[in-house]
């Protein structure tokens, strides 16, 4: 099952390096970096579109 990680580049709680490291070591994982904060509230349309792509 594919995994997509969305991470806000403006996240001041979890460093982007943590998501990059996770994806680098996980099979079938992809990282999508967005210009957003930790809560990803500015990326809701992107989240919905990705869920639809994955069959959600």
PyMOL Python script that loads the backbone (N, CA, C, O; Angstrom):
from pymol import cmd

cmd.read_pdbstr("""\
ATOM      1  N   UNK A   1       0.851  -1.178   0.000  1.00  0.00           N
ATOM      2  CA  UNK A   1       0.000   0.000   0.000  1.00  0.00           C
ATOM      3  C   UNK A   1       0.897   1.240   0.000  1.00  0.00           C
ATOM      4  O   UNK A   1       1.806   1.343   0.824  1.00  0.00           O
ATOM      5  N   UNK A   2       0.655   2.162  -0.897  1.00  0.00           N
ATOM      6  CA  UNK A   2       1.494   3.363  -0.950  1.00  0.00           C
ATOM      7  C   UNK A   2       1.242   4.293   0.237  1.00  0.00           C
ATOM      8  O   UNK A   2       0.141   4.369   0.782  1.00  0.00           O
ATOM      9  N   UNK A   3       2.288   4.981   0.604  1.00  0.00           N
ATOM     10  CA  UNK A   3       2.220   5.957   1.696  1.00  0.00           C
ATOM     11  C   UNK A   3       2.645   7.302   1.135  1.00  0.00           C
ATOM     12  O   UNK A   3       3.665   7.401   0.454  1.00  0.00           O
ATOM     13  N   UNK A   4       1.870   8.330   1.417  1.00  0.00           N
ATOM     14  CA  UNK A   4       2.246   9.688   1.042  1.00  0.00           C
ATOM     15  C   UNK A   4       2.328  10.511   2.317  1.00  0.00           C
ATOM     16  O   UNK A   4       1.397  10.529   3.121  1.00  0.00           O
ATOM     17  N   UNK A   5       3.437  11.181   2.487  1.00  0.00           N
ATOM     18  CA  UNK A   5       3.646  12.036   3.646  1.00  0.00           C
ATOM     19  C   UNK A   5       3.583  13.481   3.159  1.00  0.00           C
ATOM     20  O   UNK A   5       4.347  13.885   2.282  1.00  0.00           O
ATOM     21  N   UNK A   6       2.678  14.243   3.729  1.00  0.00           N
ATOM     22  CA  UNK A   6       2.623  15.678   3.459  1.00  0.00           C
ATOM     23  C   UNK A   6       3.292  16.389   4.625  1.00  0.00           C
ATOM     24  O   UNK A   6       2.990  16.121   5.788  1.00  0.00           O
ATOM     25  N   UNK A   7       4.188  17.281   4.305  1.00  0.00           N
ATOM     26  CA  UNK A   7       4.883  18.010   5.371  1.00  0.00           C
ATOM     27  C   UNK A   7       4.971  19.474   4.989  1.00  0.00           C
ATOM     28  O   UNK A   7       5.381  19.821   3.881  1.00  0.00           O
ATOM     29  N   UNK A   8       4.586  20.312   5.909  1.00  0.00           N
ATOM     30  CA  UNK A   8       4.677  21.745   5.699  1.00  0.00           C
ATOM     31  C   UNK A   8       6.090  22.252   5.886  1.00  0.00           C
ATOM     32  O   UNK A   8       6.719  21.990   6.911  1.00  0.00           O
ATOM     33  N   UNK A   9       6.586  22.967   4.911  1.00  0.00           N
ATOM     34  CA  UNK A   9       7.940  23.519   5.003  1.00  0.00           C
ATOM     35  C   UNK A   9       8.058  24.591   6.085  1.00  0.00           C
ATOM     36  O   UNK A   9       9.163  24.913   6.523  1.00  0.00           O
ATOM     37  N   UNK A  10       6.934  25.137   6.512  1.00  0.00           N
ATOM     38  CA  UNK A  10       6.937  26.158   7.557  1.00  0.00           C
ATOM     39  C   UNK A  10       6.618  25.560   8.930  1.00  0.00           C
ATOM     40  O   UNK A  10       6.368  26.294   9.886  1.00  0.00           O
ATOM     41  N   UNK A  11       6.628  24.229   9.026  1.00  0.00           N
ATOM     42  CA  UNK A  11       6.338  23.524  10.270  1.00  0.00           C
ATOM     43  C   UNK A  11       7.400  23.875  11.309  1.00  0.00           C
ATOM     44  O   UNK A  11       8.590  23.646  11.094  1.00  0.00           O
ATOM     45  N   UNK A  12       6.963  24.428  12.430  1.00  0.00           N
ATOM     46  CA  UNK A  12       7.907  24.788  13.487  1.00  0.00           C
ATOM     47  C   UNK A  12       7.852  23.792  14.650  1.00  0.00           C
ATOM     48  O   UNK A  12       8.406  24.051  15.718  1.00  0.00           O
ATOM     49  N   UNK A  13       7.185  22.660  14.440  1.00  0.00           N
ATOM     50  CA  UNK A  13       7.082  21.635  15.482  1.00  0.00           C
ATOM     51  C   UNK A  13       7.879  20.387  15.097  1.00  0.00           C
ATOM     52  O   UNK A  13       8.677  19.886  15.889  1.00  0.00           O
ATOM     53  N   UNK A  14       7.658  19.889  13.882  1.00  0.00           N
ATOM     54  CA  UNK A  14       8.367  18.706  13.400  1.00  0.00           C
ATOM     55  C   UNK A  14       9.271  19.131  12.245  1.00  0.00           C
ATOM     56  O   UNK A  14       8.780  19.665  11.251  1.00  0.00           O
ATOM     57  N   UNK A  15      10.561  18.908  12.354  1.00  0.00           N
ATOM     58  CA  UNK A  15      11.473  19.314  11.283  1.00  0.00           C
ATOM     59  C   UNK A  15      11.225  18.504  10.005  1.00  0.00           C
ATOM     60  O   UNK A  15      10.925  17.312  10.067  1.00  0.00           O
ATOM     61  N   UNK A  16      11.352  19.155   8.860  1.00  0.00           N
ATOM     62  CA  UNK A  16      11.178  18.491   7.573  1.00  0.00           C
ATOM     63  C   UNK A  16      12.159  17.334   7.431  1.00  0.00           C
ATOM     64  O   UNK A  16      11.860  16.356   6.746  1.00  0.00           O
ATOM     65  N   UNK A  17      13.303  17.428   8.056  1.00  0.00           N
ATOM     66  CA  UNK A  17      14.305  16.358   7.988  1.00  0.00           C
ATOM     67  C   UNK A  17      13.748  15.037   8.522  1.00  0.00           C
ATOM     68  O   UNK A  17      14.151  13.971   8.056  1.00  0.00           O
ATOM     69  N   UNK A  18      12.844  15.088   9.475  1.00  0.00           N
ATOM     70  CA  UNK A  18      12.251  13.866  10.026  1.00  0.00           C
ATOM     71  C   UNK A  18      11.422  13.151   8.966  1.00  0.00           C
ATOM     72  O   UNK A  18      11.506  11.929   8.840  1.00  0.00           O
ATOM     73  N   UNK A  19      10.630  13.885   8.211  1.00  0.00           N
ATOM     74  CA  UNK A  19       9.832  13.273   7.154  1.00  0.00           C
ATOM     75  C   UNK A  19      10.710  12.798   6.009  1.00  0.00           C
ATOM     76  O   UNK A  19      10.463  11.739   5.433  1.00  0.00           O
ATOM     77  N   UNK A  20      11.722  13.565   5.680  1.00  0.00           N
ATOM     78  CA  UNK A  20      12.638  13.145   4.617  1.00  0.00           C
ATOM     79  C   UNK A  20      13.342  11.850   4.989  1.00  0.00           C
ATOM     80  O   UNK A  20      13.498  10.966   4.148  1.00  0.00           O
ATOM     81  N   UNK A  21      13.765  11.731   6.236  1.00  0.00           N
ATOM     82  CA  UNK A  21      14.432  10.509   6.698  1.00  0.00           C
ATOM     83  C   UNK A  21      13.472   9.326   6.688  1.00  0.00           C
ATOM     84  O   UNK A  21      13.849   8.228   6.280  1.00  0.00           O
ATOM     85  N   UNK A  22      12.245   9.537   7.131  1.00  0.00           N
ATOM     86  CA  UNK A  22      11.248   8.464   7.137  1.00  0.00           C
ATOM     87  C   UNK A  22      11.015   7.935   5.725  1.00  0.00           C
ATOM     88  O   UNK A  22      11.045   6.726   5.492  1.00  0.00           O
ATOM     89  N   UNK A  23      10.784   8.844   4.794  1.00  0.00           N
ATOM     90  CA  UNK A  23      10.486   8.453   3.414  1.00  0.00           C
ATOM     91  C   UNK A  23      11.691   7.759   2.778  1.00  0.00           C
ATOM     92  O   UNK A  23      11.526   6.811   2.011  1.00  0.00           O
ATOM     93  N   UNK A  24      12.880   8.219   3.087  1.00  0.00           N
ATOM     94  CA  UNK A  24      14.080   7.619   2.521  1.00  0.00           C
ATOM     95  C   UNK A  24      14.225   6.154   2.942  1.00  0.00           C
ATOM     96  O   UNK A  24      14.789   5.347   2.203  1.00  0.00           O
ATOM     97  N   UNK A  25      13.719   5.815   4.124  1.00  0.00           N
ATOM     98  CA  UNK A  25      13.862   4.454   4.617  1.00  0.00           C
ATOM     99  C   UNK A  25      12.625   3.594   4.491  1.00  0.00           C
ATOM    100  O   UNK A  25      12.619   2.457   4.963  1.00  0.00           O
ATOM    101  N   UNK A  26      11.585   4.100   3.871  1.00  0.00           N
ATOM    102  CA  UNK A  26      10.330   3.359   3.786  1.00  0.00           C
ATOM    103  C   UNK A  26      10.033   2.961   2.342  1.00  0.00           C
ATOM    104  O   UNK A  26      10.139   3.771   1.420  1.00  0.00           O
ATOM    105  N   UNK A  27       9.667   1.721   2.174  1.00  0.00           N
ATOM    106  CA  UNK A  27       9.296   1.248   0.835  1.00  0.00           C
ATOM    107  C   UNK A  27       7.943   1.845   0.444  1.00  0.00           C
ATOM    108  O   UNK A  27       7.055   1.982   1.285  1.00  0.00           O
ATOM    109  N   UNK A  28       7.794   2.187  -0.796  1.00  0.00           N
ATOM    110  CA  UNK A  28       6.534   2.693  -1.355  1.00  0.00           C
ATOM    111  C   UNK A  28       6.051   3.971  -0.670  1.00  0.00           C
ATOM    112  O   UNK A  28       4.847   4.203  -0.556  1.00  0.00           O
ATOM    113  N   UNK A  29       6.981   4.784  -0.222  1.00  0.00           N
ATOM    114  CA  UNK A  29       6.607   6.039   0.435  1.00  0.00           C
ATOM    115  C   UNK A  29       7.063   7.214  -0.422  1.00  0.00           C
ATOM    116  O   UNK A  29       8.094   7.152  -1.091  1.00  0.00           O
ATOM    117  N   UNK A  30       6.283   8.275  -0.387  1.00  0.00           N
ATOM    118  CA  UNK A  30       6.631   9.491  -1.106  1.00  0.00           C
ATOM    119  C   UNK A  30       6.387  10.698  -0.222  1.00  0.00           C
ATOM    120  O   UNK A  30       5.491  10.696   0.622  1.00  0.00           O
ATOM    121  N   UNK A  31       7.177  11.707  -0.421  1.00  0.00           N
ATOM    122  CA  UNK A  31       7.070  12.928   0.372  1.00  0.00           C
ATOM    123  C   UNK A  31       6.583  14.065  -0.505  1.00  0.00           C
ATOM    124  O   UNK A  31       7.107  14.295  -1.595  1.00  0.00           O
ATOM    125  N   UNK A  32       5.584  14.767  -0.023  1.00  0.00           N
ATOM    126  CA  UNK A  32       5.071  15.950  -0.687  1.00  0.00           C
ATOM    127  C   UNK A  32       5.288  17.117   0.262  1.00  0.00           C
ATOM    128  O   UNK A  32       4.686  17.181   1.334  1.00  0.00           O
ATOM    129  N   UNK A  33       6.144  18.027  -0.138  1.00  0.00           N
ATOM    130  CA  UNK A  33       6.461  19.191   0.680  1.00  0.00           C
ATOM    131  C   UNK A  33       5.595  20.356   0.214  1.00  0.00           C
ATOM    132  O   UNK A  33       5.559  20.684  -0.972  1.00  0.00           O
ATOM    133  N   UNK A  34       4.910  20.967   1.151  1.00  0.00           N
ATOM    134  CA  UNK A  34       4.012  22.075   0.819  1.00  0.00           C
ATOM    135  C   UNK A  34       4.406  23.322   1.606  1.00  0.00           C
ATOM    136  O   UNK A  34       4.981  23.232   2.691  1.00  0.00           O
ATOM    137  N   UNK A  35       4.091  24.468   1.051  1.00  0.00           N
ATOM    138  CA  UNK A  35       4.343  25.746   1.730  1.00  0.00           C
ATOM    139  C   UNK A  35       3.232  25.961   2.748  1.00  0.00           C
ATOM    140  O   UNK A  35       2.266  26.679   2.489  1.00  0.00           O
ATOM    141  N   UNK A  36       3.379  25.334   3.901  1.00  0.00           N
ATOM    142  CA  UNK A  36       2.335  25.385   4.919  1.00  0.00           C
ATOM    143  C   UNK A  36       2.963  25.165   6.289  1.00  0.00           C
ATOM    144  O   UNK A  36       4.146  24.851   6.420  1.00  0.00           O
ATOM    145  N   UNK A  37       2.126  25.342   7.299  1.00  0.00           N
ATOM    146  CA  UNK A  37       2.569  25.170   8.686  1.00  0.00           C
ATOM    147  C   UNK A  37       2.271  23.743   9.157  1.00  0.00           C
ATOM    148  O   UNK A  37       1.841  22.897   8.374  1.00  0.00           O
ATOM    149  N   UNK A  38       2.504  23.495  10.427  1.00  0.00           N
ATOM    150  CA  UNK A  38       2.315  22.167  11.016  1.00  0.00           C
ATOM    151  C   UNK A  38       0.890  21.656  10.848  1.00  0.00           C
ATOM    152  O   UNK A  38       0.686  20.465  10.612  1.00  0.00           O
ATOM    153  N   UNK A  39      -0.087  22.531  10.966  1.00  0.00           N
ATOM    154  CA  UNK A  39      -1.486  22.082  10.923  1.00  0.00           C
ATOM    155  C   UNK A  39      -2.000  21.821   9.501  1.00  0.00           C
ATOM    156  O   UNK A  39      -3.100  21.296   9.332  1.00  0.00           O
ATOM    157  N   UNK A  40      -1.226  22.178   8.495  1.00  0.00           N
ATOM    158  CA  UNK A  40      -1.568  21.959   7.084  1.00  0.00           C
ATOM    159  C   UNK A  40      -2.922  22.550   6.694  1.00  0.00           C
ATOM    160  O   UNK A  40      -3.540  22.101   5.728  1.00  0.00           O
ATOM    161  N   UNK A  41      -3.380  23.543   7.433  1.00  0.00           N
ATOM    162  CA  UNK A  41      -4.697  24.120   7.154  1.00  0.00           C
ATOM    163  C   UNK A  41      -4.773  24.801   5.789  1.00  0.00           C
ATOM    164  O   UNK A  41      -5.861  24.939   5.231  1.00  0.00           O
ATOM    165  N   UNK A  42      -3.658  25.218   5.256  1.00  0.00           N
ATOM    166  CA  UNK A  42      -3.648  25.830   3.939  1.00  0.00           C
ATOM    167  C   UNK A  42      -3.526  24.825   2.804  1.00  0.00           C
ATOM    168  O   UNK A  42      -3.473  25.206   1.634  1.00  0.00           O
ATOM    169  N   UNK A  43      -3.481  23.542   3.149  1.00  0.00           N
ATOM    170  CA  UNK A  43      -3.264  22.501   2.144  1.00  0.00           C
ATOM    171  C   UNK A  43      -4.423  21.511   2.059  1.00  0.00           C
ATOM    172  O   UNK A  43      -4.257  20.405   1.543  1.00  0.00           O
ATOM    173  N   UNK A  44      -5.580  21.897   2.554  1.00  0.00           N
ATOM    174  CA  UNK A  44      -6.708  20.968   2.593  1.00  0.00           C
ATOM    175  C   UNK A  44      -7.111  20.482   1.198  1.00  0.00           C
ATOM    176  O   UNK A  44      -7.427  19.305   1.025  1.00  0.00           O
ATOM    177  N   UNK A  45      -7.103  21.358   0.219  1.00  0.00           N
ATOM    178  CA  UNK A  45      -7.459  20.939  -1.140  1.00  0.00           C
ATOM    179  C   UNK A  45      -6.459  19.899  -1.664  1.00  0.00           C
ATOM    180  O   UNK A  45      -6.846  18.938  -2.330  1.00  0.00           O
ATOM    181  N   UNK A  46      -5.202  20.096  -1.363  1.00  0.00           N
ATOM    182  CA  UNK A  46      -4.162  19.141  -1.777  1.00  0.00           C
ATOM    183  C   UNK A  46      -4.353  17.801  -1.091  1.00  0.00           C
ATOM    184  O   UNK A  46      -4.179  16.753  -1.712  1.00  0.00           O
ATOM    185  N   UNK A  47      -4.708  17.827   0.181  1.00  0.00           N
ATOM    186  CA  UNK A  47      -4.942  16.591   0.942  1.00  0.00           C
ATOM    187  C   UNK A  47      -6.120  15.817   0.345  1.00  0.00           C
ATOM    188  O   UNK A  47      -6.040  14.602   0.167  1.00  0.00           O
ATOM    189  N   UNK A  48      -7.189  16.508   0.045  1.00  0.00           N
ATOM    190  CA  UNK A  48      -8.364  15.862  -0.554  1.00  0.00           C
ATOM    191  C   UNK A  48      -8.005  15.267  -1.911  1.00  0.00           C
ATOM    192  O   UNK A  48      -8.382  14.133  -2.207  1.00  0.00           O
ATOM    193  N   UNK A  49      -7.292  16.008  -2.725  1.00  0.00           N
ATOM    194  CA  UNK A  49      -6.911  15.513  -4.055  1.00  0.00           C
ATOM    195  C   UNK A  49      -6.044  14.269  -3.942  1.00  0.00           C
ATOM    196  O   UNK A  49      -6.234  13.319  -4.701  1.00  0.00           O
ATOM    197  N   UNK A  50      -5.110  14.257  -3.023  1.00  0.00           N
ATOM    198  CA  UNK A  50      -4.255  13.086  -2.836  1.00  0.00           C
ATOM    199  C   UNK A  50      -5.036  11.882  -2.345  1.00  0.00           C
ATOM    200  O   UNK A  50      -4.782  10.758  -2.779  1.00  0.00           O
ATOM    201  N   UNK A  51      -5.979  12.104  -1.448  1.00  0.00           N
ATOM    202  CA  UNK A  51      -6.821  11.006  -0.959  1.00  0.00           C
ATOM    203  C   UNK A  51      -7.624  10.417  -2.109  1.00  0.00           C
ATOM    204  O   UNK A  51      -7.789   9.199  -2.189  1.00  0.00           O
ATOM    205  N   UNK A  52      -8.116  11.251  -2.983  1.00  0.00           N
ATOM    206  CA  UNK A  52      -8.890  10.770  -4.129  1.00  0.00           C
ATOM    207  C   UNK A  52      -7.993   9.973  -5.091  1.00  0.00           C
ATOM    208  O   UNK A  52      -8.421   8.960  -5.643  1.00  0.00           O
ATOM    209  N   UNK A  53      -6.768  10.427  -5.287  1.00  0.00           N
ATOM    210  CA  UNK A  53      -5.823   9.699  -6.131  1.00  0.00           C
ATOM    211  C   UNK A  53      -5.529   8.319  -5.583  1.00  0.00           C
ATOM    212  O   UNK A  53      -5.357   7.365  -6.343  1.00  0.00           O
ATOM    213  N   UNK A  54      -5.471   8.210  -4.267  1.00  0.00           N
ATOM    214  CA  UNK A  54      -5.143   6.935  -3.625  1.00  0.00           C
ATOM    215  C   UNK A  54      -6.375   6.054  -3.454  1.00  0.00           C
ATOM    216  O   UNK A  54      -6.291   4.971  -2.875  1.00  0.00           O
ATOM    217  N   UNK A  55      -7.506   6.511  -3.950  1.00  0.00           N
ATOM    218  CA  UNK A  55      -8.704   5.691  -3.900  1.00  0.00           C
ATOM    219  C   UNK A  55      -9.569   5.925  -2.685  1.00  0.00           C
ATOM    220  O   UNK A  55     -10.431   5.108  -2.360  1.00  0.00           O
ATOM    221  N   UNK A  56      -9.340   7.063  -1.997  1.00  0.00           N
ATOM    222  CA  UNK A  56     -10.087   7.365  -0.784  1.00  0.00           C
ATOM    223  C   UNK A  56     -11.342   8.033  -1.121  1.00  0.00           C
ATOM    224  O   UNK A  56     -12.119   8.373  -0.229  1.00  0.00           O
TER     225      UNK A  56
END
""", "prot")
cmd.dss("prot")
cmd.show_as("cartoon", "prot")
cmd.util.cbc("prot")
cmd.orient("prot")
